[in-house]
Amino acid sequence: MVALIKGRAADVVDTALDLGILPGFSAIGYRARKRLFGWGADRLEGRSVMVTGANAGIGKAIALELSRRGAEVHMVCRNPEKGEAAREEIALESGVEPELHICDLSSLASVREFGTAFAAGQERLDVLINNAGVLPPERKYTDEGFELTFATNVLGPFLLTELLLPKLRQSDNGRVVMMSSGGMYSSGFDLDDPQLENREFDGTKFYAQTKRAEVMLADEWQEREPEGGPVFCSMHPGWADTEGVSEALPTFNKLIGPILRTAEEGGETAVWLSGATAEEAPGGEFYMDRRPRPKHRVPGTRESADDRRRLFELCEELASATPD
């Protein structure tokens, strides 16, 4: 009975933190929940996990913690020098040698080359964490003609996931994690203008739309995947103090800085999801701090099942298109 009462009290506090936004998304919420629920650090031997954007910030923190817990880690990075430096640092700190792969998520050609080669190889894969993302200061286009934020945060991860699905389906506990953001709460997805070419550039709003798209795609994959296949989910790391945040959102970083989470705290749920079973962490959910959270908080941002289907089909079409 005492344990039941404590459990209910913890649930009440957790809900209050979540509704409060500021405490829930900050280090306050993370540290309170860790104490309330007594999170452990489970070992992950035998799990093969791929992390994109693994040379810095939350991606690097995830790769390091996975290595510390005994997982086989595949780091996917755009820059060879930065990737190798991060790989060496993680190997030194964890005692485990991650494997480094070079791939530019903004380039469909690069993603296709890497994804096809990995899928054809002998290496196992249990978990794909689509963490890489950008928030550019101005409108930029890739060599293939796509707006950079959309290409990196949506199209690249979409194509990579599709290419690696055969590998993930061979796992008895396959999982895909889409690293979204709390910014997605402020946005729906404009299917009539997916790359926001008819709007004045606003980096934060463009980023938020792509982060909403990631949640929608995870839900659509989960809907399409047969029972027993990989589990698809999305997550929010909370507000974390990373170099990317400080560069892209300096005012926000200055105002909230004292209570921002560390990169390790932001990535903890992704590490937990890497080892969780489908029963412990069902697919089709949006997680933060190891628990499902609401996907919508602001009126006018809710999508329909048809919207998710249309976005998925749009990504299929664009990912297979010949560069103009």
N, C-alpha and C positions, 0 to 999 in steps of 0.2 A: 504494500500500500504506500509506504514512504517513497519507494522508487517511482511509483506511478504518479504521485503528487509532484515529485521533483521533475519528472519528465514533462508533465503538463505545464509546470511553471516555466521550464526552459522553452517550451513551445510558445508560450505567451510572450516571453521576452524576445524571442527570435522574431515573432510576428511584429511586435512593436518596433524593433530595430528596422525591419524591412519597410514598414509604413513610414518611418521617419526619414527615409532616404539618406540624409546626411550621415547619421550614425551607422546606418546599415551598410552603406557603400564604402565607408571609410575603414581605417584600421580599428576603430572602436568596435564596429560590428564584428569584424573578423575575430578579434582577440576575445571578445565576450562569448561568441559562439564556440570557439575552440575550448574555452573553459567549461561552458555549459554542457557541451555534448561529449567532452573527453575524447577528441579525435586522436587516433593512433596513427603511426607511420608504418603501414603494412609493407612487407617485403614484396618485390615484384620480379623475382627470378622467374625466368621462362617467358616473360612478356617482352615482345618486340614492339617498340613504339617509335613512330616517326613524328618529329616536331618541325614544322616550318617556321622560318624566322627565328632560328635557334641560336643566333650569335649574340643577341643582346636582349635586354629587358626581360619581360615575362617569359619569352620563349627560351632564353638561356637559363633562367631560373628553373623552368620546368625540366629542361634537359639535364641539368645538374642534379636535381632531386630524384629524377627517375634513375639516373646512374647510381646515385648513392643507395637507392633501394634495390639495386641489382638488376634493373631492366636492361635489355639490349636497346640502345638508343641510336636512332638515325637522325642526324641533324641535317636539315635542308636549309641552305643559306645561299644568298645571292652573291656575296662578295667572298672570293676564295681566301684572301688574306685575313679578313675579320673572322671568317668561319673557322679557319685553322687555328687562329689565336684562341678563340672560344673553346674549340675542341681540346686543345692542349691544356687550357685552364681547368676544364671540367674533368679531364683525365687525371690531372694532378690532385684535384680536390677530392675526387670520388674513388680513385683507384681503379676505375673502369674506363676502357677506351671506347668512346662513342665513334660511330662511323659518320664521316662528313660527306655530304652530297651537295654539288653545286647546281642550283636551279633558280632562275629568275621567275617568280610567280606572276610578274606582270607580262611575261612573254609566253604566249600559247605555244610557240615553237619550242621554247626551252622546257616548258612543262611537259609537252608531248614527248620530247626526246627522253627526258629523265623518267617520266612515268612509265613509258613503254618499256624502257630498258629494265627498270626495277621490277615491273610486273613479269617480265620474261626470265628474270633471274631465279636463283635458288633460295634467296633469303626469305625468311618468314616475316609476316607482318600481322600484328594483332590490333594495333591502334594507330589511327592517323589523327594528329592534332593539327588542325588548320589554324595556326596562330599568326602567320605573317600578315602584316597589314601596313598601309601607309595613310598619312593625312597630309598631302602636299599643300604648300602655301599658295599655289596658283594652279590654274587649269593647265594640265599637261596631257599630251597624248602619247601613247606608245607607238613604236614603229609599225605596229599592226593596225593602228587607227583607233584604238580604244582609249577612253578617258582613263587616266592612270589609276585613280582610286577604285573605279569599277573593275578594271582589269586585274589589279592586285588583290583586292579584297573579295571579289565575287567570281570572275571568270576563271582566273588561275586555280583557285581552290576547287571550283566545280570540276574542271577538267582533270585535275590531279586525283580527286576522289573517284571519279568515274573510271580512270585508268587503273587505279589500285583496288577497286572493288573485287576483282577476281581473287587477289591475294587475301583480302580481308575476309572473304567468304570461306576461305580454307581454315580460318581460325575457329575454334570452338567457343570463343568469346570475343568476336570482332567488334570494334567500336570506332566511330568517327565523331570527333569533337570539333565543333565550330566555335572558335573564340570570338564572341561578339563583344558588345560593349553596352554600358548603361546608356550611352548616347542614342542607342536605337529606340529607346522609349519615346524620344521626341519626334520620331519619323515613321511614316508608312513607307510604301514603295510605289513610286510612280511608274506604272507599266507602260504608260504612253510616252514617257521620256526617261528611260532607264538610266541613261548616262547624264541626265540633267543638262542637255545641250541647249535647252531653251531658257535656262535660268542664269542669272549672274552668278559667278563662282563664289561659293562660300564653303571653305574647306570643311568646317565642322558639320554643316548640313549634308554635304556630299558624303562624308564619312558615316554619318548617322544612317543615311539611306542604305549604304552598302552593308552596315551592320544589321539592319532590319532584314536585308536580303539573306544574310547568312542564317538567321533564325528560320526564315521561311523555307529555305532550301533543306535545312536539317529536318524540318517537319515533313516536307514532301518526300525526301528520301525514305524516311521512316514509314510513311504511308505506302510507298511503292515496294519496299523490301519484303520478300516472303518471310513468313515466320521461321525463326531459327537462323536468320541471316544476321549481318552486323547490326548493331544498335546505333542510331544516329541521335545526337543531342547537341544542344548549344549551351553556351555558358557566358556569364558575365564575371570578370575578375575583380570587380569593385574598382575603386579609384586608387590606382597604384602609382607610386613615384618612380617613373622611368624616364630615361633620356628622351624618348619619343614624346611623352606627355609634356615635359618641360619645354621642348623645342616647339611643339605644335600649339600648345595652349599655355603660354607663359603666365597670363593673368590668372587663370584657374589654378595653375601650379603654385603661384605666389599666395593666393588667398587660402587654399585648402592644404598647402604643403605640410603643415605640422601634423595633420591627421591622415595623410595619405598612407596607404598600405605600402609595404615593401614589394618588390617584384616577386619575391618568394611567396608572400601571402596572397598576391594576386593569382599566382599560378597553382596554388595548392589544390584547388578543386579539380583542375585538369589532371593532376597527378593522381588524385583519388579516383577520378573517373576511369583512368587507365587500368586500374585493377579491379574496379567494381563489376559485379555481375549484373545481368539484365534485370534481375529481381531487386537488387540494391539500388540501381540507378536506371530506371526504365528509359527507353528511347522516347523521342518526341517531346522532351521536357527542356526547359531553360533553367540552368542551374546557377546558383551562386552560393558559396560556402556550404557545399555538399547537399543543398536542398533545392527542390524545384521552386521557381519563383514565377510571378505573373509575367506574361509576355507583353502585356499592354497596360499602360497606366494613363495615357493621354488620349482624349477623344479624337477620333478621326484617323487613328493609326492602325486600326484593326483591319486585317486582310481576310479574304474568304478562301475557302479551299480552291476555288477556281483561280484566284489570284496566285496562289502558290503553284498551281499547275502551270499557269501561263508563264510565270517566272522561270520555272524549271525548263520548259520548252524553249523559252527565249535563250537561256544559257546553252542548251543543247545546240541550237541553231548557230549562235555566235561562236561557240567553241569549235565548231566544225567548219566555220567559214574560211574561205581563202583570203589572206590579207590583201587589202586594197592598197 
